[in-house]
Amino acid sequence: MRFSDLQKYILVACRGAGGRCNRRRMIYYYETKKKPSHKDQVDAVTKALERLIDRGLLVGYGVRTPKRWYINDVRLTPAGRKAVRVIRGTQQRLFQ
């Protein structure tokens, strides 16, 4: 499976947080990048989360309104954990 850099960041961040993490944590992806507007950041994170949920790698928790979903938290599925292993490689990298 091919993933964007943001999707890779989301999967690895969820794995590092014990499998379940808050949506606000995903905005930190843009700290080292050229920062688009806050609305664009939120839209990009929302689309990335929805696509990962559609692929079956994440489970979303939030509120459903008649028009749309508001995702608050996400949790990795077993398929998501396998995808993280593939992204990181079988041996985790050491950070310096």
N, CA, C and O atoms as CSV, one atom per row, in Angstrom:
chain,resi,resn,atom,element,x,y,z
A,1,MET,N,N,0.822,-1.168,0.000
A,1,MET,CA,C,0.000,0.000,0.000
A,1,MET,C,C,0.879,1.249,0.000
A,1,MET,O,O,1.918,1.286,0.658
A,2,ARG,N,N,0.461,2.248,-0.729
A,2,ARG,CA,C,1.190,3.504,-0.756
A,2,ARG,C,C,0.527,4.489,0.194
A,2,ARG,O,O,-0.698,4.591,0.262
A,3,PHE,N,N,1.368,5.210,0.924
A,3,PHE,CA,C,0.879,6.190,1.883
A,3,PHE,C,C,1.560,7.521,1.637
A,3,PHE,O,O,2.711,7.574,1.204
A,4,SER,N,N,0.841,8.593,1.916
A,4,SER,CA,C,1.451,9.917,1.872
A,4,SER,C,C,2.288,10.093,3.143
A,4,SER,O,O,2.197,9.290,4.072
A,5,ASP,N,N,3.097,11.144,3.173
A,5,ASP,CA,C,3.905,11.403,4.356
A,5,ASP,C,C,3.027,11.674,5.577
A,5,ASP,O,O,3.351,11.245,6.685
A,6,LEU,N,N,1.931,12.375,5.379
A,6,LEU,CA,C,1.016,12.656,6.486
A,6,LEU,C,C,0.381,11.376,7.004
A,6,LEU,O,O,0.255,11.197,8.215
A,7,GLN,N,N,-0.017,10.487,6.111
A,7,GLN,CA,C,-0.612,9.220,6.536
A,7,GLN,C,C,0.407,8.370,7.295
A,7,GLN,O,O,0.062,7.735,8.292
A,8,LYS,N,N,1.649,8.352,6.836
A,8,LYS,CA,C,2.696,7.624,7.561
A,8,LYS,C,C,2.874,8.203,8.955
A,8,LYS,O,O,2.998,7.469,9.936
A,9,TYR,N,N,2.885,9.537,9.030
A,9,TYR,CA,C,3.042,10.196,10.326
A,9,TYR,C,C,1.896,9.825,11.267
A,9,TYR,O,O,2.122,9.558,12.447
A,10,ILE,N,N,0.683,9.809,10.754
A,10,ILE,CA,C,-0.485,9.478,11.577
A,10,ILE,C,C,-0.382,8.056,12.111
A,10,ILE,O,O,-0.617,7.822,13.297
A,11,LEU,N,N,-0.036,7.109,11.255
A,11,LEU,CA,C,0.055,5.713,11.684
A,11,LEU,C,C,1.153,5.522,12.730
A,11,LEU,O,O,0.939,4.851,13.739
A,12,VAL,N,N,2.312,6.103,12.496
A,12,VAL,CA,C,3.419,5.952,13.437
A,12,VAL,C,C,3.107,6.664,14.757
A,12,VAL,O,O,3.452,6.160,15.826
A,13,ALA,N,N,2.456,7.830,14.689
A,13,ALA,CA,C,2.099,8.557,15.912
A,13,ALA,C,C,1.092,7.764,16.741
A,13,ALA,O,O,1.183,7.749,17.968
A,14,CYS,N,N,0.142,7.112,16.094
A,14,CYS,CA,C,-0.830,6.299,16.827
A,14,CYS,C,C,-0.149,5.100,17.481
A,14,CYS,O,O,-0.476,4.729,18.608
A,15,ARG,N,N,0.775,4.515,16.782
A,15,ARG,CA,C,1.494,3.365,17.339
A,15,ARG,C,C,2.335,3.785,18.538
A,15,ARG,O,O,2.423,3.061,19.530
A,16,GLY,N,N,2.950,4.954,18.438
A,16,GLY,CA,C,3.767,5.447,19.544
A,16,GLY,C,C,2.944,5.835,20.760
A,16,GLY,O,O,3.455,5.833,21.880
A,17,ALA,N,N,1.693,6.162,20.558
A,17,ALA,CA,C,0.823,6.557,21.666
A,17,ALA,C,C,0.090,5.362,22.266
A,17,ALA,O,O,-0.813,5.547,23.082
A,18,GLY,N,N,0.449,4.175,21.891
A,18,GLY,CA,C,-0.202,2.999,22.455
A,18,GLY,C,C,-1.401,2.525,21.670
A,18,GLY,O,O,-2.180,1.709,22.163
A,19,GLY,N,N,-1.566,3.021,20.456
A,19,GLY,CA,C,-2.646,2.548,19.614
A,19,GLY,C,C,-3.807,3.495,19.471
A,19,GLY,O,O,-4.538,3.426,18.483
A,20,ARG,N,N,-3.998,4.387,20.437
A,20,ARG,CA,C,-5.114,5.332,20.355
A,20,ARG,C,C,-4.593,6.733,20.639
A,20,ARG,O,O,-3.887,6.952,21.623
A,21,CYS,N,N,-4.940,7.671,19.785
A,21,CYS,CA,C,-4.445,9.028,19.995
A,21,CYS,C,C,-5.489,10.056,19.571
A,21,CYS,O,O,-6.435,9.756,18.841
A,22,ASN,N,N,-5.285,11.262,20.050
A,22,ASN,CA,C,-6.191,12.363,19.802
A,22,ASN,C,C,-5.876,12.999,18.453
A,22,ASN,O,O,-4.736,12.959,17.991
A,23,ARG,N,N,-6.855,13.563,17.848
A,23,ARG,CA,C,-6.718,14.187,16.537
A,23,ARG,C,C,-5.806,15.406,16.581
A,23,ARG,O,O,-5.117,15.691,15.602
A,24,ARG,N,N,-5.788,16.129,17.695
A,24,ARG,CA,C,-4.962,17.329,17.804
A,24,ARG,C,C,-3.485,17.022,17.652
A,24,ARG,O,O,-2.706,17.885,17.245
A,25,ARG,N,N,-3.099,15.814,17.974
A,25,ARG,CA,C,-1.694,15.430,17.870
A,25,ARG,C,C,-1.216,15.405,16.412
A,25,ARG,O,O,-0.019,15.532,16.154
A,26,MET,N,N,-2.128,15.245,15.474
A,26,MET,CA,C,-1.759,15.135,14.063
A,26,MET,C,C,-1.305,16.460,13.466
A,26,MET,O,O,-0.582,16.467,12.470
A,27,ILE,N,N,-1.716,17.585,14.052
A,27,ILE,CA,C,-1.341,18.897,13.538
A,27,ILE,C,C,0.156,19.127,13.708
A,27,ILE,O,O,0.732,19.941,12.986
A,28,TYR,N,N,0.805,18.428,14.647
A,28,TYR,CA,C,2.235,18.608,14.868
A,28,TYR,C,C,3.063,18.207,13.650
A,28,TYR,O,O,4.244,18.542,13.566
A,29,TYR,N,N,2.465,17.506,12.726
A,29,TYR,CA,C,3.160,17.146,11.481
A,29,TYR,C,C,3.640,18.399,10.755
A,29,TYR,O,O,4.676,18.372,10.092
A,30,TYR,N,N,2.908,19.475,10.874
A,30,TYR,CA,C,3.216,20.692,10.132
A,30,TYR,C,C,4.209,21.605,10.841
A,30,TYR,O,O,4.497,22.688,10.330
A,31,GLU,N,N,4.745,21.215,11.998
A,31,GLU,CA,C,5.702,22.064,12.699
A,31,GLU,C,C,7.000,22.231,11.923
A,31,GLU,O,O,7.576,23.318,11.920
A,32,THR,N,N,7.467,21.183,11.271
A,32,THR,CA,C,8.732,21.255,10.555
A,32,THR,C,C,8.550,21.562,9.075
A,32,THR,O,O,9.532,21.794,8.370
A,33,LYS,N,N,7.335,21.566,8.602
A,33,LYS,CA,C,7.046,21.811,7.188
A,33,LYS,C,C,6.715,23.274,6.962
A,33,LYS,O,O,6.542,24.039,7.911
A,34,LYS,N,N,6.628,23.655,5.698
A,34,LYS,CA,C,6.117,24.977,5.363
A,34,LYS,C,C,4.650,24.984,5.759
A,34,LYS,O,O,3.873,24.147,5.298
A,35,LYS,N,N,4.274,25.918,6.603
A,35,LYS,CA,C,2.948,25.871,7.213
A,35,LYS,C,C,1.878,26.489,6.317
A,35,LYS,O,O,1.927,27.684,6.026
A,36,PRO,N,N,0.923,25.690,5.883
A,36,PRO,CA,C,-0.264,26.268,5.242
A,36,PRO,C,C,-1.171,26.859,6.318
A,36,PRO,O,O,-0.861,26.765,7.505
A,37,SER,N,N,-2.254,27.447,5.929
A,37,SER,CA,C,-3.178,28.022,6.904
A,37,SER,C,C,-3.742,26.920,7.798
A,37,SER,O,O,-3.724,25.741,7.443
A,38,HIS,N,N,-4.236,27.323,8.955
A,38,HIS,CA,C,-4.753,26.352,9.913
A,38,HIS,C,C,-5.930,25.568,9.332
A,38,HIS,O,O,-6.064,24.371,9.585
A,39,LYS,N,N,-6.773,26.233,8.562
A,39,LYS,CA,C,-7.914,25.552,7.947
A,39,LYS,C,C,-7.444,24.473,6.983
A,39,LYS,O,O,-8.010,23.380,6.951
A,40,ASP,N,N,-6.403,24.774,6.188
A,40,ASP,CA,C,-5.867,23.780,5.262
A,40,ASP,C,C,-5.245,22.602,6.007
A,40,ASP,O,O,-5.359,21.458,5.567
A,41,GLN,N,N,-4.582,22.881,7.141
A,41,GLN,CA,C,-4.008,21.803,7.938
A,41,GLN,C,C,-5.093,20.871,8.450
A,41,GLN,O,O,-4.963,19.650,8.365
A,42,VAL,N,N,-6.154,21.444,8.978
A,42,VAL,CA,C,-7.254,20.644,9.530
A,42,VAL,C,C,-7.926,19.838,8.423
A,42,VAL,O,O,-8.257,18.669,8.623
A,43,ASP,N,N,-8.130,20.449,7.259
A,43,ASP,CA,C,-8.752,19.740,6.140
A,43,ASP,C,C,-7.891,18.571,5.672
A,43,ASP,O,O,-8.409,17.492,5.387
A,44,ALA,N,N,-6.582,18.782,5.591
A,44,ALA,CA,C,-5.681,17.720,5.144
A,44,ALA,C,C,-5.668,16.563,6.136
A,44,ALA,O,O,-5.697,15.398,5.740
A,45,VAL,N,N,-5.623,16.884,7.417
A,45,VAL,CA,C,-5.636,15.830,8.441
A,45,VAL,C,C,-6.953,15.070,8.404
A,45,VAL,O,O,-6.965,13.846,8.533
A,46,THR,N,N,-8.052,15.776,8.228
A,46,THR,CA,C,-9.363,15.132,8.171
A,46,THR,C,C,-9.437,14.165,6.996
A,46,THR,O,O,-9.889,13.031,7.160
A,47,LYS,N,N,-9.003,14.589,5.821
A,47,LYS,CA,C,-9.049,13.714,4.652
A,47,LYS,C,C,-8.137,12.509,4.828
A,47,LYS,O,O,-8.496,11.395,4.445
A,48,ALA,N,N,-6.955,12.725,5.406
A,48,ALA,CA,C,-6.033,11.610,5.623
A,48,ALA,C,C,-6.639,10.606,6.600
A,48,ALA,O,O,-6.557,9.398,6.376
A,49,LEU,N,N,-7.245,11.093,7.676
A,49,LEU,CA,C,-7.875,10.188,8.647
A,49,LEU,C,C,-9.016,9.412,8.009
A,49,LEU,O,O,-9.133,8.203,8.210
A,50,GLU,N,N,-9.857,10.096,7.241
A,50,GLU,CA,C,-10.990,9.417,6.608
A,50,GLU,C,C,-10.518,8.351,5.625
A,50,GLU,O,O,-11.123,7.283,5.540
A,51,ARG,N,N,-9.467,8.619,4.894
A,51,ARG,CA,C,-8.967,7.632,3.939
A,51,ARG,C,C,-8.352,6.435,4.642
A,51,ARG,O,O,-8.508,5.303,4.183
A,52,LEU,N,N,-7.657,6.665,5.750
A,52,LEU,CA,C,-7.096,5.545,6.508
A,52,LEU,C,C,-8.209,4.720,7.155
A,52,LEU,O,O,-8.088,3.500,7.271
A,53,ILE,N,N,-9.285,5.373,7.575
A,53,ILE,CA,C,-10.431,4.644,8.138
A,53,ILE,C,C,-11.094,3.815,7.042
A,53,ILE,O,O,-11.484,2.672,7.284
A,54,ASP,N,N,-11.226,4.378,5.840
A,54,ASP,CA,C,-11.832,3.638,4.728
A,54,ASP,C,C,-11.006,2.417,4.338
A,54,ASP,O,O,-11.560,1.399,3.925
A,55,ARG,N,N,-9.691,2.512,4.467
A,55,ARG,CA,C,-8.825,1.376,4.150
A,55,ARG,C,C,-8.841,0.306,5.231
A,55,ARG,O,O,-8.341,-0.798,5.016
A,56,GLY,N,N,-9.409,0.620,6.391
A,56,GLY,CA,C,-9.488,-0.359,7.470
A,56,GLY,C,C,-8.275,-0.357,8.372
A,56,GLY,O,O,-8.059,-1.321,9.105
A,57,LEU,N,N,-7.472,0.703,8.340
A,57,LEU,CA,C,-6.273,0.761,9.169
A,57,LEU,C,C,-6.516,1.486,10.487
A,57,LEU,O,O,-5.760,1.305,11.442
A,58,LEU,N,N,-7.550,2.292,10.547
A,58,LEU,CA,C,-7.895,3.040,11.754
A,58,LEU,C,C,-9.384,2.899,12.042
A,58,LEU,O,O,-10.185,2.630,11.147
A,59,VAL,N,N,-9.733,3.085,13.300
A,59,VAL,CA,C,-11.122,3.185,13.727
A,59,VAL,C,C,-11.278,4.580,14.304
A,59,VAL,O,O,-10.487,4.989,15.154
A,60,GLY,N,N,-12.283,5.314,13.857
A,60,GLY,CA,C,-12.490,6.680,14.323
A,60,GLY,C,C,-13.553,6.748,15.392
A,60,GLY,O,O,-14.552,6.031,15.332
A,61,TYR,N,N,-13.339,7.617,16.381
A,61,TYR,CA,C,-14.307,7.871,17.441
A,61,TYR,C,C,-14.652,9.348,17.398
A,61,TYR,O,O,-13.759,10.193,17.330
A,62,GLY,N,N,-15.932,9.666,17.438
A,62,GLY,CA,C,-16.337,11.052,17.392
A,62,GLY,C,C,-17.844,11.194,17.423
A,62,GLY,O,O,-18.556,10.373,18.000
A,63,VAL,N,N,-18.307,12.250,16.794
A,63,VAL,CA,C,-19.726,12.586,16.794
A,63,VAL,C,C,-20.235,12.564,15.367
A,63,VAL,O,O,-19.577,13.065,14.456
A,64,ARG,N,N,-21.395,11.987,15.179
A,64,ARG,CA,C,-22.020,11.931,13.861
A,64,ARG,C,C,-23.166,12.926,13.832
A,64,ARG,O,O,-24.080,12.852,14.652
A,65,THR,N,N,-23.118,13.851,12.892
A,65,THR,CA,C,-24.235,14.758,12.673
A,65,THR,C,C,-24.913,14.330,11.383
A,65,THR,O,O,-24.373,13.487,10.666
A,66,PRO,N,N,-26.061,14.873,11.068
A,66,PRO,CA,C,-26.729,14.463,9.825
A,66,PRO,C,C,-25.896,14.738,8.563
A,66,PRO,O,O,-26.087,14.074,7.545
A,67,LYS,N,N,-24.984,15.703,8.622
A,67,LYS,CA,C,-24.235,16.045,7.425
A,67,LYS,C,C,-22.828,15.487,7.370
A,67,LYS,O,O,-22.321,15.227,6.278
A,68,ARG,N,N,-22.167,15.290,8.527
A,68,ARG,CA,C,-20.784,14.822,8.472
A,68,ARG,C,C,-20.339,14.219,9.797
A,68,ARG,O,O,-21.046,14.289,10.803
A,69,TRP,N,N,-19.136,13.619,9.771
A,69,TRP,CA,C,-18.498,13.065,10.955
A,69,TRP,C,C,-17.555,14.102,11.544
A,69,TRP,O,O,-16.914,14.856,10.811
A,70,TYR,N,N,-17.472,14.136,12.861
A,70,TYR,CA,C,-16.454,14.915,13.569
A,70,TYR,C,C,-15.598,13.910,14.324
A,70,TYR,O,O,-16.012,13.386,15.359
A,71,ILE,N,N,-14.415,13.644,13.811
A,71,ILE,CA,C,-13.537,12.628,14.388
A,71,ILE,C,C,-12.713,13.271,15.494
A,71,ILE,O,O,-12.025,14.264,15.259
A,72,ASN,N,N,-12.779,12.702,16.713
A,72,ASN,CA,C,-12.006,13.208,17.843
A,72,ASN,C,C,-10.779,12.362,18.105
A,72,ASN,O,O,-9.682,12.897,18.267
A,73,ASP,N,N,-10.943,11.057,18.150
A,73,ASP,CA,C,-9.855,10.125,18.432
A,73,ASP,C,C,-9.822,9.058,17.352
A,73,ASP,O,O,-10.821,8.793,16.684
A,74,VAL,N,N,-8.649,8.450,17.196
A,74,VAL,CA,C,-8.511,7.319,16.286
A,74,VAL,C,C,-7.737,6.212,16.995
A,74,VAL,O,O,-6.932,6.467,17.891
A,75,ARG,N,N,-8.001,4.977,16.570
A,75,ARG,CA,C,-7.328,3.814,17.140
A,75,ARG,C,C,-6.863,2.931,15.999
A,75,ARG,O,O,-7.549,2.794,14.986
A,76,LEU,N,N,-5.687,2.332,16.169
A,76,LEU,CA,C,-5.164,1.419,15.156
A,76,LEU,C,C,-5.897,0.084,15.194
A,76,LEU,O,O,-6.253,-0.409,16.265
A,77,THR,N,N,-6.116,-0.487,14.034
A,77,THR,CA,C,-6.639,-1.841,13.928
A,77,THR,C,C,-5.448,-2.785,13.789
A,77,THR,O,O,-4.326,-2.312,13.610
A,78,PRO,N,N,-5.647,-4.091,13.863
A,78,PRO,CA,C,-4.531,-5.008,13.631
A,78,PRO,C,C,-3.884,-4.816,12.255
A,78,PRO,O,O,-2.666,-4.942,12.127
A,79,ALA,N,N,-4.675,-4.516,11.238
A,79,ALA,CA,C,-4.101,-4.249,9.916
A,79,ALA,C,C,-3.257,-2.977,9.946
A,79,ALA,O,O,-2.247,-2.883,9.248
A,80,GLY,N,N,-3.671,-1.997,10.756
A,80,GLY,CA,C,-2.894,-0.770,10.897
A,80,GLY,C,C,-1.562,-1.018,11.582
A,80,GLY,O,O,-0.553,-0.416,11.217
A,81,ARG,N,N,-1.551,-1.905,12.576
A,81,ARG,CA,C,-0.297,-2.246,13.247
A,81,ARG,C,C,0.665,-2.928,12.289
A,81,ARG,O,O,1.873,-2.696,12.343
A,82,LYS,N,N,0.130,-3.770,11.410
A,82,LYS,CA,C,0.983,-4.414,10.408
A,82,LYS,C,C,1.543,-3.392,9.435
A,82,LYS,O,O,2.702,-3.483,9.030
A,83,ALA,N,N,0.727,-2.421,9.059
A,83,ALA,CA,C,1.192,-1.371,8.144
A,83,ALA,C,C,2.302,-0.540,8.781
A,83,ALA,O,O,3.243,-0.135,8.098
A,84,VAL,N,N,2.199,-0.283,10.092
A,84,VAL,CA,C,3.249,0.466,10.782
A,84,VAL,C,C,4.545,-0.323,10.781
A,84,VAL,O,O,5.620,0.251,10.607
A,85,ARG,N,N,4.456,-1.628,10.974
A,85,ARG,CA,C,5.665,-2.459,10.928
A,85,ARG,C,C,6.327,-2.390,9.556
A,85,ARG,O,O,7.553,-2.350,9.452
A,86,VAL,N,N,5.512,-2.376,8.509
A,86,VAL,CA,C,6.062,-2.281,7.156
A,86,VAL,C,C,6.697,-0.906,6.939
A,86,VAL,O,O,7.759,-0.806,6.325
A,87,ILE,N,N,6.059,0.146,7.436
A,87,ILE,CA,C,6.587,1.500,7.277
A,87,ILE,C,C,7.918,1.650,8.007
A,87,ILE,O,O,8.879,2.183,7.453
A,88,ARG,N,N,7.969,1.189,9.221
A,88,ARG,CA,C,9.191,1.320,10.018
A,88,ARG,C,C,10.246,0.300,9.643
A,88,ARG,O,O,11.432,0.514,9.893
A,89,GLY,N,N,9.839,-0.786,9.057
A,89,GLY,CA,C,10.748,-1.903,8.841
A,89,GLY,C,C,10.613,-2.843,10.032
A,89,GLY,O,O,10.027,-2.469,11.048
A,90,THR,N,N,11.133,-4.028,9.927
A,90,THR,CA,C,10.973,-4.986,11.019
A,90,THR,C,C,11.737,-4.546,12.255
A,90,THR,O,O,11.295,-4.807,13.374
A,91,GLN,N,N,12.879,-3.883,12.079
A,91,GLN,CA,C,13.630,-3.376,13.215
A,91,GLN,C,C,13.416,-1.877,13.306
A,91,GLN,O,O,13.560,-1.166,12.312
A,92,GLN,N,N,13.078,-1.400,14.471
A,92,GLN,CA,C,12.846,0.031,14.628
A,92,GLN,C,C,14.158,0.779,14.578
A,92,GLN,O,O,15.195,0.272,15.004
A,93,ARG,N,N,14.104,1.993,14.053
A,93,ARG,CA,C,15.291,2.831,13.969
A,93,ARG,C,C,15.582,3.456,15.318
A,93,ARG,O,O,14.671,3.768,16.085
A,94,LEU,N,N,16.860,3.635,15.598
A,94,LEU,CA,C,17.259,4.337,16.798
A,94,LEU,C,C,17.340,5.816,16.513
A,94,LEU,O,O,17.893,6.226,15.492
A,95,PHE,N,N,16.799,6.615,17.397
A,95,PHE,CA,C,16.861,8.063,17.213
A,95,PHE,C,C,18.080,8.605,17.930
A,95,PHE,O,O,18.425,8.151,19.021
A,96,GLN,N,N,18.727,9.574,17.315
A,96,GLN,CA,C,19.955,10.120,17.903
A,96,GLN,C,C,19.697,11.406,18.603
A,96,GLN,O,O,20.620,12.004,19.155
